[in-house]
Amino acid sequence: MTELPILLRRLPYAFYTLALLMGLWRVFNELSMVEASYTYAGAIGGLESARFVSRSAAIYWGFAEAAYLISSGAFLHVLIAIYDKMKGPAE
């Protein structure tokens, strides 16, 4: 294999796009589940701290998933740059 396919060269950008989409989806999906679960928590009392923890966990996991996908795309960028340095520039 002398040259990388163009699809492989564009793959890091797909990871960046997926990071944005999946991160936002995860945050909004988890937050909607929290709100549905704790709809009547105010009437019971004492569950506001549990709601806060659930909201912060939803935001954390959304950003963690996005960070994982961004780092995967960056890793691919580095590997492609190493390949170009070893084999020569892209056409």
GUDRENBA-458631 format. One line per 3 residues: number of its first residue (from 0); for each residue x, z, y of N, C-alpha, C. Coordinates in steps of 0.05 Angstrom, whole numbers, plus 5000, padded with zeros to 4 digits. Layout:
N
NUM = X:Z:Y:X:Z:Y:X:Z:Y  ...
***
This chain:
91
0 = 5017:5000:4976:5000:5000:5000:5018:5000:5025  5016:4979:5040:5034:4976:5062:5021:4986:5088  4994:4984:5090:4981:4992:5115:4956:5008:5108
3 = 4950:5027:5125:4926:5043:5121:4902:5028:5130  4880:5030:5115:4855:5016:5123:4845:5028:5149  4831:5011:5165:4821:5019:5191:4801:5042:5188
6 = 4786:5042:5166:4766:5063:5161:4780:5090:5158  4803:5090:5145:4818:5115:5142:4829:5124:5168  4837:5106:5185:4847:5113:5212:4826:5125:5230
9 = 4801:5117:5226:4779:5127:5242:4766:5152:5230  4774:5160:5207:4762:5183:5193:4765:5209:5209  4787:5215:5223:4788:5240:5238:4766:5242:5259
12 = 4758:5220:5271:4737:5220:5291:4710:5226:5279  4707:5217:5254:4682:5225:5239:4681:5255:5235  4704:5267:5229:4705:5296:5226:4698:5310:5252
15 = 4708:5300:5274:4702:5312:5300:4672:5310:5306  4660:5287:5300:4631:5283:5305:4615:5302:5286  4623:5304:5261:4610:5322:5243:4613:5351:5251
18 = 4635:5358:5263:4639:5385:5272:4619:5392:5294  4615:5374:5312:4596:5379:5333:4567:5381:5322  4560:5362:5306:4533:5361:5295:4527:5385:5276
21 = 4545:5389:5258:4541:5411:5238:4543:5438:5251  4561:5441:5270:4563:5467:5284:4538:5474:5299  4528:5454:5314:4503:5459:5329:4479:5463:5311
24 = 4478:5447:5289:4456:5450:5270:4456:5478:5258  4480:5487:5250:4482:5513:5237:4474:5536:5256  4482:5534:5281:4475:5555:5300:4445:5555:5304
27 = 4433:5532:5310:4404:5532:5315:4388:5538:5291  4396:5530:5267:4382:5536:5243:4383:5566:5237  4406:5578:5239:4409:5606:5234:4393:5623:5254
30 = 4395:5614:5280:4380:5629:5300:4350:5627:5296  4340:5605:5288:4312:5603:5283:4303:5620:5259  4321:5622:5239:4315:5640:5216:4315:5669:5225
33 = 4333:5677:5243:4334:5704:5253:4308:5710:5269  4300:5692:5286:4276:5696:5302:4251:5698:5285  4251:5681:5264:4228:5682:5246:4227:5708:5230
36 = 4251:5718:5222:4252:5742:5206:4246:5767:5222  4254:5767:5248:4250:5791:5264:4228:5787:5285  4208:5772:5279:4187:5766:5298:4173:5792:5307
39 = 4167:5809:5288:4153:5834:5294:4171:5859:5294  4197:5854:5297:4216:5877:5297:4213:5895:5321  4204:5884:5344:4200:5900:5368:4178:5920:5364
42 = 4158:5914:5348:4136:5932:5344:4144:5956:5326  4163:5951:5308:4172:5972:5290:4191:5991:5305  4209:5979:5320:4228:5995:5335:4253:6001:5318
45 = 4275:6002:5331:4300:6008:5317:4313:5985:5303  4301:5962:5304:4312:5938:5290:4325:5919:5310  4326:5926:5335:4339:5909:5355:4369:5905:5350
48 = 4382:5926:5340:4410:5923:5333:4414:5904:5310  4396:5905:5290:4398:5887:5268:4394:5858:5277  4376:5854:5296:4371:5827:5307:4396:5817:5321
51 = 4408:5835:5337:4433:5827:5351:4455:5819:5332  4459:5835:5311:4480:5829:5291:4474:5802:5277  4449:5798:5271:4441:5772:5258:4446:5749:5276
54 = 4440:5752:5302:4445:5730:5321:4475:5724:5324  4490:5745:5326:4519:5741:5329:4531:5729:5304  4521:5737:5280:4531:5724:5255:4524:5695:5254
57 = 4500:5688:5264:4492:5659:5264:4511:5643:5282  4517:5654:5306:4535:5640:5324:4563:5638:5312  4572:5660:5300:4599:5660:5288:4602:5639:5267
60 = 4582:5637:5248:4585:5618:5226:4582:5590:5236  4567:5585:5257:4566:5558:5268:4593:5549:5279  4605:5567:5294:4632:5561:5305:4653:5560:5284
63 = 4651:5576:5263:4670:5575:5241:4669:5548:5226  4645:5539:5222:4642:5513:5208:4652:5491:5225  4647:5491:5251:4657:5471:5269:4687:5471:5271
66 = 4699:5495:5272:4728:5498:5273:4741:5487:5247  4728:5492:5225:4739:5482:5200:4739:5451:5199  4718:5439:5208:4717:5410:5209:4736:5398:5229
69 = 4739:5411:5252:4758:5401:5272:4787:5403:5262  4793:5425:5248:4820:5427:5237:4825:5407:5215  4804:5400:5200:4808:5379:5180:4814:5352:5193
72 = 4800:5346:5215:4805:5321:5229:4833:5321:5242  4841:5343:5252:4868:5345:5264:4890:5342:5243  4885:5353:5219:4904:5351:5197:4906:5322:5189
75 = 4884:5307:5188:4885:5279:5182:4900:5263:5203  4896:5271:5229:4912:5258:5250:4942:5262:5246  4949:5286:5239:4978:5291:5234:4988:5275:5211
78 = 4973:5274:5189:4982:5259:5166:4985:5229:5172  4966:5218:5188:4968:5190:5195:4992:5185:5213  4998:5204:5231:5021:5201:5249:5047:5203:5232
81 = 5048:5220:5212:5071:5221:5195:5075:5195:5180  5052:5185:5169:5053:5159:5155:5064:5137:5173  5054:5136:5198:5063:5115:5217:5092:5119:5223
84 = 5102:5143:5225:5130:5148:5231:5148:5139:5208  5138:5143:5184:5154:5136:5160:5152:5106:5154  5129:5094:5157:5125:5066:5149:5125:5046:5173
87 = 5123:5056:5197:5122:5038:5220:5095:5039:5234  5093:5028:5257:5067:5030:5272:5045:5013:5260  5021:5020:5268:4998:5005:5258:4996:4977:5271
90 = 4983:4959:5258:4981:4932:5269:4959:4930:5290
***
